C-alpha cells in the first residue's frame, strides 16, 4: 500500500509531531501529512547513510503552507539533563509503564555483521493532500433605480497554468459593467483601484492544485490580489466615501467588495500610497514577522538573504542592520547587487547568476558561516546554505520562488545538516501575523520618515501592463517591489 494511503488510514487528521529517524521518501510523504504548526525533531536519516547521493526532499514547501518547524538536534547537547531523565524513567521501567526491546548479538566477532545496515525499503507514491476548496464566490448585488453604471476593464486568467513559466497569453482583458453605488441595506463597498501588488505567491494561485494555503484563481474571472484603493461608495459603517484603504481587491478598475472587514483603512497619507503594497503592506509584515518572530535575531549575528532586492528581502536586510547584524544578500544582476550595498546598506552581496560555485561565494562573503538564512528561493541555493549554517542557526522559510514554475520540484539533499548543526528550519505565513500589523506600522513609520529605512519600487503604469509586470517577477526583471499603477486618484 502506498505510504500516503497508509498515513491517510492511520492518521486521517494529520500529524502534529513527526520524530524523524529515516529521511528520504518517508520524510517527503510526512511533509504532505503534517498539521498546521506541526513539529519535526530531526534525530537521524538512516535511509540516506549508505547512498552515494542523498535523496532530495521535494515537499519542503509544506513547511510554509503548514507553518511547520523542522529542527535538528544532537543528544550530546542534552547530556547535562541525564540525571533528570534517569530519575523520571527508572520508576516507569520498574512499574512496567515503559517497555524496551533489544536485539542482542553475542560475541565480539558478530559485531560487524550487526553494524552493517541491512537496508530500509521505502515504498510509496506521493500525492497531494486534499483539502476543502476555499474558492471565493463573488456575490452579485442588484442595485436600485438611478445607480451609476460604468465600464470596468479587467485582467482575466484564461486557464490554469500547470507547468512552466506563465505567459502574457495566459491572460486576457475584458470590459464589464459595474454600478458605482451599493444596494440599499448592503454592507459592501465599491472601490476604485489605484495600485495593485504583484507578489510571487500569486503563481501558485494560477494552478488548480489542492493542499495550498490559498485557493486557486478562477479561470474566466479577474485576478485577485492586494492593492490600494479609494472608496467610491459604502454600506459598511467602518468606511465612507473618499476613504483610502489597502487589502484584497481584484485586477480591474473598480471592485465590489462584499467582505470589507478584510480591508485596512489608510490613516497616514504623508508617505506614498504605493507603500501600502510593500513597506506598509503584506510584504513588509512578512519581512518583520519572519526575521524577528521566526528568526529570533541576536546582535552581531551573520545573516544571509536570498532574493534580497525584492519586496521582502530589501527590508529583511535593513531590519538586520538595525539589529547590528552582518548582512549578505544575493540577487540576479550587477545593478541589484549595487543597490543592496549602496542603498540598503548590506555589508556584502553577490550575483548568483555569475557565480559558478555558490558554496565558494558564500564562504567568500560569510567565512564564519550563517546564523540566519531568510529563505526566499529554495532549490540549489537552499542546499548550499545548509552546508554553511552555523550551530543553532535559524532558517525562516518565506518562499521558494525558484521552484514555482518547475513541473517537478528540485530536492534538498543536505538536510542532514539540520542535525549536525542543530538548525531550526521553520515555515510561516504572513496571515498568521496580521494581528501584529498595528505594532509593525507604529515601528516602521518613524523609520521611514527619518530616512533610516528606504524602499525601492518598480512601478508599471496601466492595467494593460499588469500581466507583464507579474510575469517579470519569475525572471527577476523587476528591481524592488513590483507595483502596477491603475489610477492616480
N, C-alpha and C positions, 0 to 999 in steps of 0.2 A: 504494500500500500504506500503511495507517495507520502513523503514526510508532511506536506502541507495538510493532507487529509487526516493524518494521524493527529496533528495538533487541533484541527477542527473538531475531531471526535473527543479528544481527551481534555482539551482546554477551549471549549467553544466560545468563552467570553474573553479569551486572550490571556496574555502573560504579564504580570506585574514585575516579577523578578526572574531573570534567567541567569543562573550560575554557570558561567562559560568555562568549560573544560576542553572543548572539542575543536571549535573553529570550522572553517570550510563551509560545506553545504548546509550543515546544521545551523550555523550562525545565520546564514542567508535566509533560511526559512523562518527562524525565530524572529528576525527583524520584522518580517511581514506580520507576525502574530503578536507583537508587543502592544500593550495597552498604553493609553496616554500617561505620560510622566513615569514610564517604567524605568527599571534599573538593570544594568548588566555588569555585575562584577566580573572582570576578566582574570581568571586564575590560570588558564592554560589553553593550548590549542593543539592537542595531541595528534589530531588528524593531519597536521601540517609538518610535524617534526622530521619526517623522513622523505619529504618531497624535495626534489631539486629546485622546483619553482613553486612558491606558495600559491594556493588557490586564492582568487580575489573575492572579496566581499562586495557584492553588486547592489545590495539593497540598503546602503548606508543613508540614503535619502530619508528612510523611515525614521532616522534619529531626529530629523527636523519635523516631519509631519506629526510624529507622536511624542515629541519633546522628550526623547529617551536619553538617559545618562549612561554612558558606557565608560567604565573606569578600570584600568589595570592596577594590579597591586602585587606586592611580594610579601610573603609571610614573614620574612626577616625583619620587616618594618614593625611587626607586631609582637616580636618575641618578648618585649617587656610586659605584655599582657598575659603571658603564660600562667603565672600563679593564679591570677583571677579566673582564667579559663579552667585550670585544673580543679580549683575549688568548686566551680559550678558543675563540671561534667562528672566528677567522680561519684557524687551521690546518685546521679541519674543512671550511671552504669550499674552501681550496686543495687539500685532499686529496679533494674530491668526496664527502665523507661527509655533507654537508648541502647541499641544493639550495634554490633560492628562485625563485619565479615572479613576474614583474611584468607589469602591463598599462600600457603607456606611451602616453599621448596626446600627440601632437606639436603644439606651438603653444599660446601663452597663450590664444588665442581658444577653444580646446577645453576649457579648464579647467572652466567652469561645467557643461557637459554631463556631464562625468565625475564632478563632485562630487555631482550630484543622485542621490539614492538611487533605483535602478531598481525597488526593491521586492523583498521576500523573501516568498514564499508558504509559510506553514507549514500543512501538511495533516496531520491525524491525529485520530483519535478516541481519547481516553484511556480506559484501562480499568485496573482494579486488577491489580497484580502478584500472581499466585497463589503462595502458599507452602504448605508442608505444614501441614495442620490439626493443632494440638497439643492438641486437646481431651483433658482429663484424664478417664480412665475410673476410676470408683470401684470399688475392689476389695471384694468381699463375702467376708467370712470367716465360717466356721461355727464356733460355739462349742461347748464341751463341756457335759456334764451339770452342772446346778447354777448356771449363769451367770445373773446378774440381768438381766431384760429389763424396760425401762420404755418409756412412751410418749415420743415425741420430736416436738415441734412444729417445723415447718419453714416457711421462706419460699421459695416456688417461683415461678420465672419461667414464666408461661403460654406465651408465644411470643415470637419476636423482635420488637423494636420498631425498625423500619427507618427511620422518619422522624418528626419532630416530638418533642414532649416526652413522656417516659414518664408513665403514669398509674397510680394505685393499682390500677386494674382489670387492669393488666398482670401483677399478682402475685396469688398465692393462698396460702392457708395449708393445710397438710396435717399430719396426725399419723401418724407411722410408729412402728415398734417398733425399739429398739436394745438390744443387750446391753452392759452396762457392764463387761464383762471381755473381754480379748483372748484369742484362742485360744492354746493352748499351742504354743510354738515360734515364734509370730509376733513381729515387731519393731514392730508397730503400737502406737499409743497411743489411748486413749479420753479425750476432753476434755469437760469441762463448760464451755460458753462463758459468759463473764462480760460482755465488752464486744465490740461489733462496730464496725468502722470504715466510715464512708460516705465514698467518695472519687470525685472526678469521672471518673477513668479507667474506672469501672465502667459508665458509659453506653456506651462503645464495645463492651463485652462483651455488651451486650444486642442487638447487631446480628449478623447472620450474614455478616459481611464478612471477606474474606481480605486478607492482607497486613499484618495488625496484629501488634504485638509480643506480644500475649497472646491466647489462644484465647477464642472467644465462650462465654458461658454455654450450658448445655444446657437447652432448654425442658423443663419437667416435672421438673427436678431443683433442689435447693436452690441459692440464690445462693452464690457463692464469694467470699470477701474476707478481709481481715486482721482479726484480733481478738486479744483477751486471754482466756486460758482456764486452767483448773485441770486437772491430770492426775488422772483417776479410776483408770485402770489402765494399765500399760505393760509391753510386752515388749521395749522398747528399753533398752540398757544406760545411755544418757545421761539417761534420765528415770525418775523414780519417782513413785509415788502421792503426791499433795499438792503436787508441783512446780507453779509458776506459769510460764506460757510466753506468748509472743506470736508471731504469724506467720499463715500462711494456714490458714483454717478455713472452715466453712460457716455459713450463716444458719439455725441450728437450735439447739435447747437442748443437744444432745450431738452430738459428731462423732467418727467413727472416722477417724484419720489414718494412712494407710498409708506415708507418706513423712515421718516426723517429723524427718528431717535438716533440713527447711526451717524448723523452729521455733527460736526463741531462748529460752533459759531466763532467767527474770527473777531477777536476784540482788539488786537494790536495791528494797526494798519500803517505803522511807521516803518515797516520793512516791506520788501517786495511781496506782492500777493503770491507770486510763483513759489516763494519759500515754503508755502504750506503744502506743496507737493514733495518737499525734500527736507530741508533742515528744520522745518517746523511741522513736518508731517510724518507719514509712516516710516520712510527710510531712516530718519533721524532717531526715532524711538527704537528702531531695530538696532542701530549702532549703539545707542545708550544702554539698552537692556542687555544686548549680547556682550558688550565689553564690561560694564560694571556689575551686572547681576549674575551673568553666567561665567564671565572670565575672571571675576574676583581679582582685579589687578593690585599689585603692590608697587610702591615706588621703586624705581631703579630696575624693573624687570625688562626683559627683552621681548619685544612684540613684533610679530610679522603679520602683515595684512595682504591678502591676495585681492585682485581686482580693486586695487587701492585708490584709484582715481574716480571710481563710480560714486553713486549716490550715497551708499553706506560707507564704503571704505575710506573716503576722504575724511569723514567725521570720526571714524574709529581711530585713525592715525592722530588726529588733533586731540581727541579725548586722552589718548595715551600720552601725548606730550604734556598735556595739562597735569598728568599724574607723574611727570618726571620719568617716564619710561624711555628706553632706547627703541626707536621705531624704524622698521624697514618695510617697504612696500614693493609689490610687483605690479607692473602694468604692461600694456601691449604696444607702446610706441615711445620714441625718444621725447616727443612733446609731453606725453603723460608723465614720464619719469622726471622731466624737468619741473613739471607742475608739482609733483609730490615733494620735491626737495625745496624748490624756490618759493612756493606759495603756501603749502600746507605744513611745512616745517619738518618733514620726515628726515631722519638722520641719514638714511641711505635708501636707494631704490635701484631696481634693475628692470630691464625689458626682457621678459621671459621668452619672447619670440626670438631674441638674438642669442640666448644662452643655450649652448649645445649640451651643457651638463647642469641641470638645475641644482643638483647636490653641491657642486662646486660653487655655484652662485650663492647659495645660502651660507655655505661655510666661509665664503669671502666676506659677505655682509654681516653675518652673525656667527663669528668663530666660536663663541661661547654657548651657542645653541639658542633655543626659543622657549620662553616661558609661556607665552600666549600666542596662539595662532588663530586669527579670526578668519574662519573658513568661508569663502565665497565661491570657490572654484571646483573643488573635487578633483578626481582623476589623478593624473601624474603628479600634479603639484602636492596633493594631499599625501601621496605615497612617499615623496621625498621629504616633506616636512616631518612626517612621523620619525624618520631616521635622525632628525636634527632637534627633536624635542628635548628639553631638559627634564630632570627629575621633578615629578609632581606638576608637570605642565598642564595647561588647560586649552581645550580646543572648542570654543563656541561655534557650532555649525549653523551658519545662517543660510547658505545656499550652495549649489554645486552647478554653476552656470555652464561649465564645460561639458556637462552630461545631458543637458536638456534636449538637445537636438540629435542625440545618438539613438539608433534603433536598439542597441544593446549597451548597457552601462559598462564602463571600464571598472574593473575590480580594484580594490585596495589590497595590496599584497603585504604591507608591513604593519599590520595591526598587532603583531606580537610585541611591538614597541610599546603598546599601551601597558603591557605587563611589566616589561623590564624597566620602564621609566615611570611607572605608576601615573600614567597620564589620564586625565578625565576628559572625555570627548562627549559633548552634550548638545543635542539639537534643541532648537527653540523656535517658537513662532511669536511674532510681534503682537499678535492679537491677545496673547496671554498677559501682555504688559500694558494694554491700553489704559487701565485704571491709573497708571503712573504718569500719563501724559501731562496733567497739570504740573506735577512736580518737575518733570523734564522741561516743560516750557518756561517755568519760572527760573530754572537754572541756566538755560541756554540764551534766552532773550538778552540779558545783560551782557553776555559774552559777545553776541552779535553786535550789539550797539557800541560796545567798547572796542571792537575790532580785534578781539582776542581769538575769535573763530571766524574763518572765512568759508565761503561756499561758492562753488563753480557750477553753473548750469549750462546746458546745451539746449537752446530753445528753437524748436521748429515752428514756423509760423503757418497757420492754416490747417483746418481739419483735414484737408486733402493730403497733407504731408504726414499725417499721423501713422499710417501703416509703415512707411519707410523708416520713420523715427523708431518705432517699436522694433522692427526687424534689425535695425542697426545695432541694437544692444548686444546681439548674439555674435556679432563680428567685431565688436569693440570700436565701432565707428564714432560713437559719442565721446565727448570729453566732458566729464562731470555728469551731473544729474540731467537725464533726458526729459524734457518737458515739451508739450505741444500747446502753443498759444492759439486758442479758438476765437476769442474776442477780447478786446481791451476793456470793455465795460458793457 
